[in-house]
Amino acid sequence: MYMALDIRVVAPAKINLNLKVLPPRDDGFHGIESIFQAVSLQDVLYIRPVLGKGQCLCSCDAMELPLDNTLVRAYKAFESVTGIQMPSVSVHVEKHIPAGGGLGGGSSDAAALVRGLEKLAGVKLSVSQCNDIAALVGSDVFFFFSLDENGRGAALVSGRGEIVQNIDFRSDLYYLMILPGVNSSTKEAYSLVDQQYSELEKLSFPSFERLRKIYALPPQQWNFKNSFTAVLMEKYKSIAQALKLVNEAGASFADMSGSGSTVFGVFSTRESAENAMGLVKGKYYCVIAQ
């Protein structure tokens, strides 16, 4: 299906190990205090120049993409920031990261497309240019630009997502990721948090300064939290059920990623993750990533 001249790039998913949502700012954004971890679950993008100028023609094997999507925005932002008039491109997404799961798939796809456009244009963007593009596309894109050439990395993330401090990436853990079968939009999730913010303030989050040290501990000692988990569990019982299942299956730590609805359990060995998957599979779609 794909030709040798296609540019192939991978787009990894991320999970939020800790995610504290701060009150809304004057600019309408929320500040966050989070740890982002890239995982081995990946979309694959195939990029091909086609006749014409200035168009990004997108297709996806798993879903119909809206006309205004992160790929189109990333393509336009690349042209705007670099001043390069690009040939039109055809972009096909081989989708493995579930949409609407809090795993950053759309943002990762956008960052991956930019890396592909770099190859197509024969340029290497500066960190400043990447940040300018991310600001035009979406808050999670900043993190995906910080990953190494293999798509691996972990970082402390603050601001609205634009302040990214890379930390030593742990490759010794396995994540059983469960899709509870509900799709909560980011907008809905933030609205629910805003409605219950006074209650969420009572949650005991670790301080942002301690997140790096906690991340280095065995996962059974983690005390990370996610501001979205409680409010979405209340609305969507399947999220609560999935969390209960993965804890009962022996996860050292479990929570929901991002604004949901993917639930993940952390395991120290692939064998223990696979055993847990055997207990959960059939009830929900699930996958193991590292």
Phi and psi in degrees as a GROMACS rama.xvg file:
@    title "Ramachandran Plot"
@    xaxis  label "Phi"
@    yaxis  label "Psi"
@TYPE xy
-104.907  141.273  TYR-2
-91.1103  161.543  MET-3
-61.6741  -26.35  ALA-4
-80.8634  -5.35057  LEU-5
-62.5025  140.076  ASP-6
-90.4071  122.04  ILE-7
-105.835  125.835  ARG-8
-134.793  147.498  VAL-9
-103.756  150.494  VAL-10
-129.592  101.829  ALA-11
-76.1193  152.325  PRO-12
-78.3573  164.893  ALA-13
-129.141  155.986  LYS-14
-123.303  152.589  ILE-15
-98.832  115.07  ASN-16
-78.8791  -34.0176  LEU-17
-135.979  139.23  ASN-18
-149.784  100.207  LEU-19
-100.007  122.389  LYS-20
-94.8688  125.652  VAL-21
-90.9783  166.599  LEU-22
-60.2758  155.414  PRO-23
-57.8874  142.381  PRO-24
-91.6613  173.047  ARG-25
-62.9734  -27.1795  ASP-26
-85.7587  3.88909  ASP-27
93.3097  -16.107  GLY-28
-83.1334  158.826  PHE-29
-102.095  139.753  HIS-30
-77.3447  154.285  GLY-31
-134.815  158.936  ILE-32
-130.302  111.856  GLU-33
-146.263  159.229  SER-34
-111.922  124.055  ILE-35
-101.89  137.6  PHE-36
-130.256  121.467  GLN-37
-75.2196  144.08  ALA-38
-128.993  169.71  VAL-39
-79.1035  -3.3283  SER-40
-71.6172  123.812  LEU-41
-138.982  141.444  GLN-42
-81.8408  158.706  ASP-43
-124.392  129.979  VAL-44
-109.626  137.139  LEU-45
-116.851  118.041  TYR-46
-115.174  130.68  ILE-47
-138.193  129.648  ARG-48
-68.3418  140.738  PRO-49
-130.684  171.965  VAL-50
-61.0536  142.422  LEU-51
108.36  179.917  GLY-52
-132.375  143.559  LYS-53
75.596  15.0377  GLY-54
-120.456  140.902  GLN-55
-116.003  108.094  CYS-56
-100.047  113.458  LEU-57
-108.531  143.119  CYS-58
-142.925  158.059  SER-59
-147.896  136.708  CYS-60
-78.2107  -11.2774  ASP-61
-110.669  -15.0067  ALA-62
-162.219  161.521  MET-63
-90.7087  121.337  GLU-64
-81.4616  140.4  LEU-65
-66.1833  158.773  PRO-66
-61.7355  -40.1044  LEU-67
-96.4197  98.3109  ASP-68
-129.559  174.01  ASN-69
-66.4606  -26.8425  THR-70
-68.5696  -46.9172  LEU-71
-62.3811  -42.1428  VAL-72
-65.13  -37.9437  ARG-73
-67.2752  -41.1031  ALA-74
-61.4901  -47.5892  TYR-75
-65.1351  -39.1078  LYS-76
-66.0787  -37.6339  ALA-77
-60.0518  -46.7453  PHE-78
-62.3756  -44.0727  GLU-79
-64.8851  -45.6765  SER-80
-74.4393  -39.062  VAL-81
-87.3631  -22.5846  THR-82
75.3424  11.3281  GLY-83
-93.1682  128.021  ILE-84
-84.092  111.81  GLN-85
-87.7476  152.265  MET-86
-65.5845  157.164  PRO-87
-61.7203  148.951  SER-88
-130.577  148.896  VAL-89
-102.475  126.826  SER-90
-121.836  120.057  VAL-91
-111.358  130.403  HIS-92
-104.751  118.077  VAL-93
-87.8308  103.88  GLU-94
-88.6454  122.795  LYS-95
-122.867  -25.4104  HIS-96
-83.23  119.194  ILE-97
-61.0125  136.084  PRO-98
-70.9432  144.783  ALA-99
67.9192  27.2646  GLY-100
-106.987  3.14976  GLY-101
76.8638  21.7864  GLY-102
-108.697  4.45804  LEU-103
72.9961  22.0014  GLY-104
-57.9878  -46.2679  GLY-105
-63.8334  -40.7828  GLY-106
-68.7923  -39.9643  SER-107
-66.0014  -40.0353  SER-108
-59.7791  -40.9802  ASP-109
-62.2524  -46.9845  ALA-110
-63.7027  -39.3146  ALA-111
-64.6997  -39.5544  ALA-112
-60.9341  -42.3841  LEU-113
-60.1524  -41.7626  VAL-114
-62.8797  -37.5514  ARG-115
-67.0183  -39.401  GLY-116
-66.4169  -32.8374  LEU-117
-56.8865  -47.2166  GLU-118
-63.5779  -42.322  LYS-119
-64.3113  -38.9715  LEU-120
-86.8198  -11.956  ALA-121
69.1164  37.7571  GLY-122
-128.541  163.628  VAL-123
-124.7  115.726  LYS-124
-74.2709  147.806  LEU-125
-78.2903  165.262  SER-126
-58.9897  -40.335  VAL-127
-62.0567  -42.4674  SER-128
-64.5772  -41.9166  GLN-129
-60.7867  -42.1172  CYS-130
-64.4121  -38.5934  ASN-131
-63.5638  -39.6416  ASP-132
-66.6528  -45.3698  ILE-133
-58.8783  -39.3184  ALA-134
-62.1684  -28.5428  ALA-135
-86.2082  -17.9725  LEU-136
-106.578  -50.9502  VAL-137
173.716  151.766  GLY-138
-62.8887  -36.7366  SER-139
-71.4692  -16.5646  ASP-140
-64.3251  -31.8656  VAL-141
-53.6347  -46.3246  PHE-142
-62.8712  -45.1764  PHE-143
-65.941  -26.9365  PHE-144
-71.0371  -18.2107  PHE-145
-86.5907  -6.47583  SER-146
-72.9985  158.958  LEU-147
-76.3991  179.499  ASP-148
-66.3058  -15.5531  GLU-149
-95.3929  4.78331  ASN-150
75.5801  25.7662  GLY-151
-111.385  153.365  ARG-152
159.708  161.558  GLY-153
-143.437  151.988  ALA-154
-157.047  151.658  ALA-155
-82.5438  129.447  LEU-156
-125.04  129.391  VAL-157
-141.669  -164.962  SER-158
65.0123  -140.676  GLY-159
-95.05  10.4253  ARG-160
123.379  -6.32847  GLY-161
-87.139  -13.2244  GLU-162
-99.4797  107.428  ILE-163
-120.637  116.099  VAL-164
-112.572  106.084  GLN-165
-65.9628  141.091  ASN-166
-127.289  166.545  ILE-167
-58.7248  126.02  ASP-168
-82.5084  130.24  PHE-169
-90.7041  122.297  ARG-170
-109.075  13.1464  SER-171
-99.089  6.31138  ASP-172
-117.459  154.381  LEU-173
-123.175  140.676  TYR-174
-119.768  119.271  TYR-175
-89.6984  115.55  LEU-176
-107.808  127.317  MET-177
-120.562  131.971  ILE-178
-101.29  111.905  LEU-179
-74.338  -2.20358  PRO-180
87.063  16.7538  GLY-181
-122.973  152.527  VAL-182
-124.354  103.451  ASN-183
-100.441  124.433  SER-184
-72.253  154.031  SER-185
-58.0631  -40.5429  THR-186
-60.7299  -45.5699  LYS-187
-62.6793  -43.5901  GLU-188
-62.6647  -43.9253  ALA-189
-65.7241  -36.9359  TYR-190
-62.1737  -41.9605  SER-191
-65.0608  -40.075  LEU-192
-63.8699  -44.1383  VAL-193
-60.3506  -39.2335  ASP-194
-65.5034  -30.2078  GLN-195
-115.482  24.6544  GLN-196
-61.3525  -37.1771  TYR-197
-61.9894  -35.1198  SER-198
-73.3195  -40.4291  GLU-199
-67.0114  -25.6111  LEU-200
-61.8306  -20.7004  GLU-201
-77.8451  -14.6666  LYS-202
-65.4966  140.994  LEU-203
-94.6641  95.2291  SER-204
-87.5954  145.019  PHE-205
-65.2495  150.884  PRO-206
-68.248  151.14  SER-207
-58.8727  -34.7835  PHE-208
-66.5969  -22.8214  GLU-209
-95.4368  -7.51549  ARG-210
-58.2178  -42.1759  LEU-211
-61.0789  -43.4762  ARG-212
-66.8326  -39.4293  LYS-213
-64.8797  -41.388  ILE-214
-57.5649  -32.2179  TYR-215
-78.2346  -13.2042  ALA-216
-77.4607  163.035  LEU-217
-57.5956  139.183  PRO-218
-60.1443  -23.6486  PRO-219
-68.3129  -11.4443  GLN-220
-100.458  -0.52982  GLN-221
-67.6227  141.548  TRP-222
-124.898  33.6485  ASN-223
-64.2425  156.446  PHE-224
-141.676  166.704  LYS-225
-133.92  121.679  ASN-226
-59.039  -27.7706  SER-227
-81.405  -22.0805  PHE-228
-59.6745  -51.5075  THR-229
-62.021  -44.3723  ALA-230
-70.8206  -34.5231  VAL-231
-78.8015  -32.2788  LEU-232
-62.101  -36.3279  MET-233
-66.5245  -36.8806  GLU-234
-84.7239  -36.9518  LYS-235
-118.676  102.019  TYR-236
-64.4705  -25.7771  LYS-237
-66.8369  -27.0074  SER-238
-67.7774  -45.329  ILE-239
-61.2435  -40.3078  ALA-240
-66.0056  -40.8259  GLN-241
-65.0583  -40.4723  ALA-242
-63.66  -40.8443  LEU-243
-62.9041  -42.7163  LYS-244
-62.5269  -46.2134  LEU-245
-70.5483  -31.5595  VAL-246
-67.7192  -43.0505  ASN-247
-65.6717  -24.8367  GLU-248
-82.0834  0.877723  ALA-249
102.407  18.0293  GLY-250
-63.1936  139.424  ALA-251
-71.665  -28.904  SER-252
-154.403  144.749  PHE-253
-147.75  146.621  ALA-254
-165.74  -172.906  ASP-255
-101.691  148.278  MET-256
-94.8917  136.53  SER-257
55.6576  -138.58  GLY-258
-91.3395  17.8078  SER-259
85.8835  169.975  GLY-260
-112.942  12.3182  SER-261
-65.2944  132.614  THR-262
-105.196  140.31  VAL-263
-130.627  148.251  PHE-264
-120.405  142.203  GLY-265
-103.144  133.165  VAL-266
-132.056  150.198  PHE-267
-87.9179  -16.0556  SER-268
-135.413  153.244  THR-269
-63.2595  -36.8813  ARG-270
-60.3446  -44.7121  GLU-271
-67.7724  -35.3406  SER-272
-66.4821  -39.7768  ALA-273
-68.7495  -38.1352  GLU-274
-62.0785  -42.7481  ASN-275
-64.5817  -40.7499  ALA-276
-60.5913  -36.3505  MET-277
-62.6857  -30.9507  GLY-278
-78.7621  -28.4746  LEU-279
-94.1353  -34.1692  VAL-280
-57.7307  141.235  LYS-281
101.269  -31.7906  GLY-282
-88.375  -39.2758  LYS-283
-142.102  159.314  TYR-284
-72.0945  134.033  TYR-285
-147.019  159.907  CYS-286
-149.694  150.735  VAL-287
-103.082  134.37  ILE-288
-133.869  162.31  ALA-289
